[in-house]
Amino acid sequence: MPLDRDPVGGAKATTPTREVLAAAHCWEADDQVPRRPAMTAFRRRTRYDQARWRARNQHPIGTQPIVPQPGKASRHVGSRIPLDYGRAVGANLLTPGALTAARARTAFVEANQSFDHQRLWADLLSSSALAFNLFGDLAGELARADDIVRTWLPDVPGRIEELRFAHSPGWLDPAYLNSLRSFDVAFIVELGGGTRGIVAVDVKFHERNKAEIPKPENGARYTAVAERSQAFTAGVIDELLGRTELCEVWLEHLLLHSMLQHPDAGWAWARYVVVHPAGNTDVAELCARYRDVLADDSTFVTTTLEQLVAISTPAAAADALTERYLPG
């Protein structure tokens, strides 16, 4: 079953009371999203679900800040584990394959990379950890990765030759986008004749929409890539260069287009896939709004976490992912 091209709404679920959240060290002011009660409820419930998962599995509770400093105040956070414990045990990673992939990725540094190691190991709400949990097992099973990607995207050419995590083709490289944007997961496709393709995946979990402004000093580069792509509706680029909630998805999608436009790298085919829980109404609505600014949406695909787990994951891993990220 190919991935949906439209976001899917989530079912309603009960939100814990403030008292219950506070008792579980899960009452966080940042989870409130002004004027978006459904998103506030999702963020509170999701944090609480992670704290309950931690407690069921007898993992110790973490803190804010993630690494407490001697003599400075800190507090417990139910949706975290201690950093040293997380690194040693790998508790944030659900399968041996996910843990192996995470340890392999954190063992090297891409030039100029920006990668939050602390959240990967210690924050149970980390989308980076979710990306490893979803796809880490496939790093050592490329034939299965190839089959699964074709289930999502029947038009993918060639074959999967590699998986890369927390990857950019060129961090701060002006030949690409001259930015620190990256993809959570990159499926590299061998096309033959010295050319490659990519399925670039952006995984969202607990995130809310926030307006950002693209770096003004990179505006000319963003404009050049956007105009050459012919993917955007007339007049929208000036809007996207301003303060907008579409900023992050636009810049990651532009990074994909910059790969296709690179004169020497051999990128000949690409898809950008956004994965999010059905209940994350912010990301679902953002993807719908972003599609509205596209004159050509052939490189932009969305799917829910629920759908991806159902169609892409062996039963045992699917059960673990469901218990952890999709309870109820």
Secondary structure as the mmCIF struct_conf table of DSSP 4:
data_model
#
loop_
_struct_conf.conf_type_id
_struct_conf.id
_struct_conf.beg_label_comp_id
_struct_conf.beg_label_asym_id
_struct_conf.beg_label_seq_id
_struct_conf.end_label_comp_id
_struct_conf.end_label_asym_id
_struct_conf.end_label_seq_id
HELX_LH_PP_P HELX_LH_PP_P1 PRO A 2 ASP A 4
BEND BEND1 ARG A 5 ASP A 6
HELX_LH_PP_P HELX_LH_PP_P2 GLY A 9 LYS A 12
HELX_LH_PP_P HELX_LH_PP_P3 THR A 14 THR A 17
HELX_RH_AL_P HELX_RH_AL_P1 ARG A 18 ALA A 23
TURN_TY1_P TURN_TY1_P1 ALA A 24 HIS A 25
HELX_RH_3T_P HELX_RH_3T_P1 ALA A 29 ASP A 31
TURN_TY1_P TURN_TY1_P2 PRO A 34 ARG A 35
HELX_RH_AL_P HELX_RH_AL_P2 PRO A 37 ARG A 56
TURN_TY1_P TURN_TY1_P3 ASN A 57 GLN A 58
HELX_LH_PP_P HELX_LH_PP_P4 HIS A 59 ILE A 61
STRN STRN1 GLY A 62 GLN A 64
BEND BEND2 PRO A 65 VAL A 67
TURN_TY1_P TURN_TY1_P4 PRO A 70 GLY A 71
BEND BEND3 LYS A 72 LYS A 72
STRN STRN2 ARG A 75 VAL A 77
TURN_TY1_P TURN_TY1_P5 GLY A 78 SER A 79
STRN STRN3 ARG A 80 ARG A 80
HELX_RH_AL_P HELX_RH_AL_P3 LEU A 83 VAL A 89
TURN_TY1_P TURN_TY1_P6 ALA A 91 ASN A 92
BEND BEND4 THR A 95 THR A 95
HELX_RH_AL_P HELX_RH_AL_P4 PRO A 96 THR A 106
TURN_TY1_P TURN_TY1_P7 ALA A 107 ALA A 107
BEND BEND5 PHE A 108 PHE A 108
TURN_TY1_P TURN_TY1_P8 ALA A 111 ASN A 112
HELX_RH_AL_P HELX_RH_AL_P5 HIS A 117 ALA A 122
STRN STRN4 ASP A 123 ASP A 123
TURN_TY1_P TURN_TY1_P9 LEU A 124 LEU A 125
HELX_RH_AL_P HELX_RH_AL_P6 SER A 127 PHE A 135
HELX_RH_3T_P HELX_RH_3T_P2 GLY A 136 GLY A 140
HELX_RH_AL_P HELX_RH_AL_P7 LEU A 142 TRP A 152
TURN_TY1_P TURN_TY1_P10 PRO A 154 ASP A 155
BEND BEND6 GLY A 158 GLY A 158
STRN STRN5 ARG A 159 HIS A 167
BEND BEND7 PRO A 169 GLY A 170
TURN_TY1_P TURN_TY1_P11 TRP A 171 LEU A 172
TURN_TY1_P TURN_TY1_P12 PRO A 174 LEU A 177
BEND BEND8 ASN A 178 SER A 179
STRN STRN6 PHE A 183 GLY A 192
TURN_TY1_P TURN_TY1_P13 GLY A 193 GLY A 194
STRN STRN7 THR A 195 VAL A 203
BEND BEND9 PHE A 205 HIS A 206
STRN STRN8 GLU A 212 GLU A 212
HELX_RH_3T_P HELX_RH_3T_P3 PRO A 216 ASN A 218
HELX_RH_AL_P HELX_RH_AL_P8 GLY A 219 SER A 229
TURN_TY1_P TURN_TY1_P14 GLN A 230 GLN A 230
STRN STRN9 PHE A 232 PHE A 232
TURN_TY1_P TURN_TY1_P15 ALA A 234 GLY A 235
HELX_RH_AL_P HELX_RH_AL_P9 VAL A 236 LEU A 240
TURN_TY1_P TURN_TY1_P16 LEU A 241 LEU A 241
BEND BEND10 GLY A 242 ARG A 243
STRN STRN10 THR A 244 THR A 244
TURN_TY1_P TURN_TY1_P17 GLU A 245 LEU A 246
HELX_RH_AL_P HELX_RH_AL_P10 CYS A 247 GLN A 261
BEND BEND11 PRO A 263 ALA A 265
STRN STRN11 TRP A 267 HIS A 276
TURN_TY1_P TURN_TY1_P18 ALA A 278 GLY A 279
HELX_RH_AL_P HELX_RH_AL_P11 THR A 281 ASP A 292
TURN_TY1_P TURN_TY1_P19 VAL A 293 VAL A 293
STRN STRN12 LEU A 294 LEU A 294
BEND BEND12 ALA A 295 ALA A 295
TURN_TY1_P TURN_TY1_P20 SER A 298 THR A 299
STRN STRN13 PHE A 300 THR A 304
HELX_RH_AL_P HELX_RH_AL_P12 LEU A 305 SER A 312
BEND BEND13 THR A 313 THR A 313
HELX_RH_AL_P HELX_RH_AL_P13 ALA A 315 TYR A 325
#
